[in-house]
Amino acid sequence: MKLTANFSLKNYRRVVWGVLALAYLLGFFHRYSLGVVADTLREELALSGTALSNLASIYFYSYALMQIPSGILADTVGPRKVATIGFLLASSGSVLMGISQEIALLYLGRFLVGIGVAGLLICIFKIQSVWYRPEEFATMTGWSALMGNSGALFATTPFAVMVLNLGWQNSFILIGLFSFIILGLIWTFVRDDPQDLDYPPINRHHSTQSFKTINLSKGFKSVLSNSNTWFCFVILMGLHGAMMSFSGVWGVTYLQSSYEIAKDQAASLIFVFTLGVIVGSPVMGKLSDRLGNRKLLIQISAAVFLIFWLYKLVLWQGTPPTIHLPFLYFMGGFFAIFAMLCQAVGKESNDPSYTGIAVSVINTAPFIGTTVMNFFIGIVLDITGHTGVYGYRLGFLIYAVFSLIALICAYFLKEKSVHSS
């Protein structure tokens, strides 16, 4: 029986996207999952703080390392094969973490997960550029962001309950086994192009019916010489680098130190920030495609995030009234995610043959940004002796500086008509 016999083109493309989006959700889960089991790993395996920090960081290093190779492969061998091989590694890595009794195997498992999920978002963007019309791209990007950040939520209380009932090892094994099921769905249902299943082409400019060997030198020259690539890179480095740094590293400890509140109370406020990101994701995409305007929304994102930091650090000297925080954090997350439209601008500004390269180059920016910001904030806190709100206020000024730089770059973006991309 033909695979698509019971599916219209419109419905089948949802299956293709949905399977990859579910894999992306699990990739995002792994990014934050160590936060739940950190204390348990420290006690059961006698891990030092440095070893635990390295275990957390190895995901980000391997993820960033594989961005550009994943982009090249998505443009040459196709997203289906890239996602399949990658998720095979990620699924194996999760199981390996579950059976590990020593730090070396944990490192290896975490590394496999990192390189395995690194190409998923790039594959999703490649699929979106072929299976969806240009004026639908941002909408689907918004839904992709929602799926990813839902994975981050799964890595909080739901995963904590799972670990409490099953133990951390069985939990990672179970996640790995479920990932193998998703792996089977990727290979079974995902296709690089509608024409692979005898559907009519949707976006002829981005057709991948016959992948060609691209000239890498020409491809990189084309992408890297495009000013929009670099404007998008700097914007994402500043806005999403700060977003990842604050919500993933410093937010909870800052709130605990500055407001003298319990860890669970501080974490609940970061949860509100993440909730803002999730709610803002589909709004971002739908608004952008409806208005046919990416640049304006990116400018709004940068402006609001700059105001977010100035309000906290300048107007209230690092400690706004607690009654302001839920609204402030929700709106900060809601508008910060709008910067993800830089991926759409980057894709639309470059040759369709180099979509994978373009989005992979831009997608390394948040990881570079968060690394630079974390390093700077760590130095400031060391110099100030971790003196509560003063140290964090001084360190967090880098978020405001990068937000200002992002706003300036957003002004210089050259937007291409969505309908002509």
C-alpha positions as CSV (number, residue, x, y, z in Angstrom):
1,M,0.0,0.0,0.0
2,K,1.3,3.4,-0.9
3,L,2.6,5.3,2.1
4,T,0.6,8.5,1.2
5,A,-2.6,6.8,0.1
6,N,-4.7,8.2,3.0
7,F,-3.0,11.6,3.2
8,S,-3.5,14.8,1.3
9,L,-0.4,16.8,0.7
10,K,-1.4,19.3,3.3
11,N,-1.9,16.6,5.9
12,Y,1.2,14.6,5.0
13,R,3.5,17.6,5.4
14,R,2.2,18.0,8.9
15,V,3.3,14.4,9.6
16,V,6.8,15.1,8.2
17,W,7.1,18.3,10.3
18,G,5.5,16.8,13.4
19,V,7.9,13.8,13.6
20,L,10.9,16.1,13.3
21,A,9.4,18.5,15.8
22,L,8.9,15.8,18.3
23,A,12.6,14.8,17.9
24,Y,13.5,18.4,18.4
25,L,11.4,18.5,21.6
26,L,13.5,15.6,23.0
27,G,16.7,17.3,21.9
28,F,15.7,20.4,23.9
29,F,14.8,18.2,26.9
30,H,18.3,16.8,26.9
31,R,19.7,20.3,26.9
32,Y,18.2,21.0,30.3
33,S,17.7,17.5,31.8
34,L,20.9,17.6,33.9
35,G,19.5,20.3,36.1
36,V,17.0,17.8,37.6
37,V,19.6,15.0,38.3
38,A,22.7,17.1,39.1
39,D,22.5,16.6,42.9
40,T,21.8,12.9,42.5
41,L,24.7,12.4,40.1
42,R,27.0,14.3,42.5
43,E,26.0,12.0,45.4
44,E,25.8,8.6,43.7
45,L,28.9,9.0,41.5
46,A,30.9,11.3,43.8
47,L,31.2,13.9,41.0
48,S,33.1,17.1,41.7
49,G,31.5,20.5,40.8
50,T,34.0,20.7,37.9
51,A,33.1,17.3,36.5
52,L,29.4,18.1,36.7
53,S,30.0,21.4,35.0
54,N,31.9,19.7,32.2
55,L,29.1,17.1,31.8
56,A,26.6,19.9,31.3
57,S,28.8,21.8,29.0
58,I,29.8,18.9,26.7
59,Y,26.3,19.0,25.2
60,F,26.7,22.7,24.2
61,Y,30.2,22.2,22.8
62,S,29.2,19.2,20.7
63,Y,26.0,20.9,19.6
64,A,27.8,24.0,18.5
65,L,30.6,22.0,16.8
66,M,28.1,20.1,14.6
67,Q,26.1,23.1,13.4
68,I,28.0,23.9,10.2
69,P,28.7,20.3,9.3
70,S,24.9,19.6,9.8
71,G,24.1,22.5,7.5
72,I,26.4,21.2,4.8
73,L,25.0,17.7,5.1
74,A,21.4,19.0,5.0
75,D,22.2,20.8,1.7
76,T,23.9,17.8,0.2
77,V,22.6,14.4,1.4
78,G,19.2,15.8,2.7
79,P,17.5,16.3,6.0
80,R,16.0,12.8,6.2
81,K,19.3,11.1,6.4
82,V,20.9,13.7,8.6
83,A,18.0,13.5,11.1
84,T,18.0,9.7,11.0
85,I,21.7,9.3,11.7
86,G,21.7,12.1,14.2
87,F,18.8,10.7,16.2
88,L,20.3,7.2,16.1
89,L,23.3,8.7,17.9
90,A,21.2,10.7,20.3
91,S,19.0,7.7,21.2
92,S,22.0,5.6,21.8
93,G,23.6,8.3,23.9
94,S,20.5,8.6,26.2
95,V,20.6,4.8,26.8
96,L,24.3,4.9,27.4
97,M,23.8,7.6,30.0
98,G,21.2,5.4,31.7
99,I,23.5,2.4,32.0
100,S,26.6,4.5,33.0
101,Q,28.3,3.8,36.3
102,E,31.2,6.1,35.7
103,I,31.9,9.6,34.5
104,A,33.6,8.6,31.3
105,L,30.5,6.8,29.9
106,L,28.3,9.7,31.0
107,Y,30.6,12.1,29.1
108,L,30.4,9.8,26.0
109,G,26.6,9.5,26.3
110,R,26.1,13.2,26.7
111,F,28.5,13.9,23.7
112,L,26.5,11.5,21.5
113,V,23.3,13.2,22.5
114,G,24.8,16.6,21.7
115,I,26.1,15.8,18.2
116,G,23.0,13.7,17.5
117,V,20.4,16.5,18.1
118,A,22.6,19.3,16.7
119,G,21.2,19.1,13.2
120,L,17.5,18.7,14.0
121,L,16.5,22.4,13.8
122,I,18.5,22.8,10.6
123,C,16.7,19.8,9.2
124,I,13.4,21.3,10.2
125,F,14.2,24.6,8.5
126,K,15.3,22.7,5.4
127,I,12.0,20.7,5.4
128,Q,10.0,23.9,6.0
129,S,11.6,25.6,3.0
130,V,10.6,22.7,0.7
131,W,7.3,21.5,2.1
132,Y,5.8,24.9,3.0
133,R,5.3,28.1,1.0
134,P,7.6,31.1,1.8
135,E,4.7,32.9,3.5
136,E,4.2,30.0,5.9
137,F,7.9,29.6,6.9
138,A,7.8,31.9,10.0
139,T,4.6,30.4,11.2
140,M,6.1,27.0,11.2
141,T,9.3,28.3,12.8
142,G,7.1,29.6,15.6
143,W,5.6,26.2,16.1
144,S,9.1,24.7,16.0
145,A,10.2,27.0,18.8
146,L,7.1,26.1,20.8
147,M,7.9,22.4,20.5
148,G,11.5,22.9,21.5
149,N,10.8,25.0,24.5
150,S,8.1,22.5,25.6
151,G,10.9,20.0,25.8
152,A,12.6,22.4,28.2
153,L,9.5,22.4,30.4
154,F,9.4,18.6,30.3
155,A,12.9,18.7,31.7
156,T,11.6,20.3,34.9
157,T,8.8,19.0,37.1
158,P,7.6,16.1,34.8
159,F,11.2,14.7,34.6
160,A,11.7,15.3,38.3
161,V,8.6,13.1,39.0
162,M,9.8,10.5,36.5
163,V,13.2,10.4,38.2
164,L,11.6,10.2,41.7
165,N,9.6,7.1,40.6
166,L,12.0,5.3,38.3
167,G,15.5,6.6,39.2
168,W,17.7,8.7,37.0
169,Q,19.2,5.7,35.1
170,N,15.9,4.1,34.2
171,S,14.5,7.5,33.2
172,F,17.3,8.1,30.7
173,I,17.0,4.5,29.4
174,L,13.2,5.0,28.9
175,I,13.7,8.3,27.1
176,G,16.3,6.6,24.9
177,L,14.0,3.7,24.0
178,F,11.2,6.2,23.2
179,S,13.7,8.1,21.0
180,F,14.3,4.9,19.0
181,I,10.6,4.8,18.3
182,I,10.8,8.4,17.0
183,L,13.8,7.4,15.0
184,G,11.7,4.7,13.2
185,L,9.1,7.3,12.5
186,I,11.7,9.7,11.0
187,W,12.9,7.1,8.6
188,T,9.4,5.9,7.7
189,F,7.6,9.1,7.2
190,V,10.0,12.0,6.6
191,R,10.9,12.7,3.0
192,D,13.1,15.5,1.7
193,D,10.7,16.7,-1.0
194,P,7.0,16.2,-1.8
195,Q,8.0,15.0,-5.2
196,D,9.7,12.0,-3.5
197,L,6.2,10.7,-2.9
198,D,4.7,11.9,-6.2
199,Y,3.2,15.0,-4.7
200,P,3.4,18.2,-6.7
201,P,6.2,20.6,-5.7
202,I,5.2,23.3,-3.2
203,N,8.2,25.6,-3.5
204,R,10.1,25.2,-6.7
205,H,12.9,27.6,-5.7
206,H,13.8,25.2,-2.8
207,S,13.1,21.8,-4.5
208,T,15.5,19.1,-3.3
209,Q,14.3,16.5,-5.8
210,S,17.9,15.8,-6.8
211,F,20.5,16.8,-4.3
212,K,23.6,18.1,-6.0
213,T,27.1,18.2,-4.8
214,I,27.4,21.9,-3.9
215,N,30.6,23.9,-4.1
216,L,31.4,24.4,-0.5
217,S,33.8,27.2,-1.1
218,K,31.3,29.0,-3.2
219,G,28.5,28.3,-0.7
220,F,30.4,29.7,2.3
221,K,31.6,32.7,0.3
222,S,28.0,33.4,-0.7
223,V,26.6,33.1,2.8
224,L,29.5,34.8,4.6
225,S,29.7,37.7,2.2
226,N,26.0,38.5,2.8
227,S,25.6,41.3,5.3
228,N,22.2,40.0,6.4
229,T,23.9,36.8,7.6
230,W,26.1,38.8,10.0
231,F,23.4,41.1,11.2
232,C,21.2,38.1,12.0
233,F,24.2,36.4,13.6
234,V,24.9,39.3,15.9
235,I,21.2,39.8,16.8
236,L,20.8,36.2,17.8
237,M,24.1,36.2,19.6
238,G,23.0,39.1,21.7
239,L,19.3,38.3,22.3
240,H,19.2,34.6,22.5
241,G,22.7,34.4,24.0
242,A,21.4,36.5,26.9
243,M,18.1,34.5,27.0
244,M,20.0,31.2,27.3
245,S,22.5,32.6,29.8
246,F,20.0,34.2,32.1
247,S,17.3,31.4,32.1
248,G,19.7,28.5,32.0
249,V,22.6,29.6,34.2
250,W,22.3,32.7,36.3
251,G,18.6,33.5,36.7
252,V,17.9,31.2,39.7
253,T,21.0,32.1,41.7
254,Y,20.5,35.8,41.0
255,L,16.9,35.7,42.3
256,Q,17.9,33.7,45.3
257,S,20.8,36.0,46.2
258,S,19.0,39.3,45.4
259,Y,15.6,38.6,46.9
260,E,16.6,36.0,49.5
261,I,14.0,33.5,48.3
262,A,14.0,29.7,48.1
263,K,15.3,27.9,45.1
264,D,11.8,26.6,44.1
265,Q,10.4,30.2,44.2
266,A,13.3,31.4,42.0
267,A,12.8,28.5,39.6
268,S,9.1,29.3,39.3
269,L,9.9,32.8,38.1
270,I,12.3,31.4,35.4
271,F,9.5,29.0,34.5
272,V,7.3,32.1,33.9
273,F,10.1,33.4,31.6
274,T,10.1,30.2,29.7
275,L,6.3,30.2,29.5
276,G,6.5,33.6,27.9
277,V,8.9,32.1,25.3
278,I,6.4,29.3,24.6
279,V,3.4,31.5,24.2
280,G,5.3,34.0,22.1
281,S,6.6,31.4,19.7
282,P,3.4,30.8,17.6
283,V,2.4,34.4,17.9
284,M,5.8,35.4,16.4
285,G,5.4,33.2,13.4
286,K,1.8,34.0,12.7
287,L,2.3,37.7,13.0
288,S,5.3,37.7,10.8
289,D,3.7,35.7,8.0
290,R,0.5,37.7,8.2
291,L,2.3,41.1,8.2
292,G,4.9,39.9,5.7
293,N,7.4,41.7,7.9
294,R,10.3,40.1,9.8
295,K,12.4,43.2,10.4
296,L,9.8,45.1,12.4
297,L,9.2,42.2,14.8
298,I,13.0,41.7,15.3
299,Q,13.4,45.4,16.1
300,I,10.5,45.1,18.6
301,S,12.2,42.1,20.1
302,A,15.5,43.9,20.6
303,A,13.9,47.0,21.9
304,V,11.7,45.3,24.4
305,F,14.6,43.1,25.6
306,L,16.8,46.2,26.0
307,I,14.0,47.9,28.0
308,F,13.7,44.7,30.1
309,W,17.3,44.9,31.2
310,L,17.3,48.7,31.7
311,Y,14.2,48.5,33.8
312,K,15.7,45.9,36.0
313,L,19.3,47.1,36.2
314,V,19.0,50.9,35.9
315,L,15.5,52.0,37.1
316,W,15.3,49.5,39.9
317,Q,19.1,48.9,40.4
318,G,18.8,45.1,40.0
319,T,15.8,44.5,42.2
320,P,12.4,45.5,40.8
321,P,9.5,44.9,43.2
322,T,8.6,41.2,43.5
323,I,5.0,42.0,42.4
324,H,6.4,43.2,39.0
325,L,8.5,40.1,38.3
326,P,5.9,37.6,36.9
327,F,4.6,40.1,34.3
328,L,8.2,41.4,33.6
329,Y,9.6,37.9,33.1
330,F,6.6,36.7,31.0
331,M,6.9,39.7,28.7
332,G,10.7,39.4,28.5
333,G,10.4,35.8,27.3
334,F,7.4,36.5,25.0
335,F,9.3,39.2,23.0
336,A,12.8,37.6,23.2
337,I,11.7,34.7,21.1
338,F,10.7,37.0,18.3
339,A,14.5,37.3,17.4
340,M,14.2,33.7,16.1
341,L,12.8,35.4,12.9
342,C,16.5,36.0,12.1
343,Q,16.6,32.4,10.9
344,A,13.8,33.2,8.4
345,V,15.6,36.4,7.3
346,G,18.8,34.5,6.9
347,K,17.2,31.8,4.9
348,E,15.4,34.2,2.6
349,S,18.5,36.4,2.1
350,N,20.6,33.6,0.8
351,D,20.7,31.3,-2.2
352,P,18.1,28.4,-1.7
353,S,20.9,25.9,-2.5
354,Y,22.7,27.0,0.7
355,T,19.8,27.1,3.1
356,G,21.4,24.6,5.4
357,I,24.7,26.4,5.5
358,A,23.0,29.8,6.1
359,V,20.8,28.7,9.0
360,S,23.7,26.6,10.6
361,V,26.0,29.6,10.6
362,I,23.4,31.8,12.2
363,N,22.4,29.1,14.6
364,T,25.9,29.0,16.2
365,A,25.4,32.6,17.4
366,P,23.4,32.0,20.6
367,F,25.9,29.4,21.8
368,I,28.8,31.8,21.2
369,G,26.8,34.6,22.8
370,T,26.0,32.7,26.0
371,T,29.5,31.4,26.3
372,V,30.9,35.0,26.2
373,M,28.3,36.4,28.5
374,N,28.7,33.6,31.1
375,F,32.5,34.1,31.1
376,F,32.1,37.8,31.6
377,I,29.5,37.5,34.4
378,G,31.6,34.9,36.1
379,I,34.6,37.2,36.1
380,V,32.5,40.1,37.5
381,L,31.1,37.9,40.3
382,D,34.6,36.7,41.2
383,I,35.9,40.3,41.3
384,T,33.0,41.6,43.4
385,G,33.2,38.6,45.7
386,H,29.6,37.5,44.8
387,T,28.3,40.4,46.8
388,G,24.6,39.8,46.1
389,V,22.6,42.1,43.9
390,Y,25.6,44.5,43.2
391,G,27.7,41.8,41.5
392,Y,24.8,40.5,39.4
393,R,23.6,44.0,38.5
394,L,27.1,44.8,37.2
395,G,27.5,41.5,35.4
396,F,24.1,41.6,33.8
397,L,24.9,44.9,32.2
398,I,26.5,42.8,29.4
399,Y,23.0,41.7,28.6
400,A,21.9,45.3,28.1
401,V,25.0,46.1,26.0
402,F,24.4,43.1,23.7
403,S,20.7,44.0,23.4
404,L,21.6,47.5,22.3
405,I,24.0,46.1,19.7
406,A,21.2,43.8,18.5
407,L,18.8,46.7,18.2
408,I,21.3,48.6,16.1
409,C,21.9,45.6,13.8
410,A,18.2,45.1,13.4
411,Y,17.9,48.6,12.0
412,F,20.3,47.7,9.2
413,L,18.6,44.4,8.2
414,K,17.6,44.3,4.5
415,E,14.4,42.4,4.4
416,K,13.4,40.5,1.2
417,S,9.8,40.2,0.3
418,V,8.4,37.0,1.8
419,H,6.4,36.2,-1.3
420,S,9.4,36.5,-3.5
421,S,11.8,34.4,-1.5
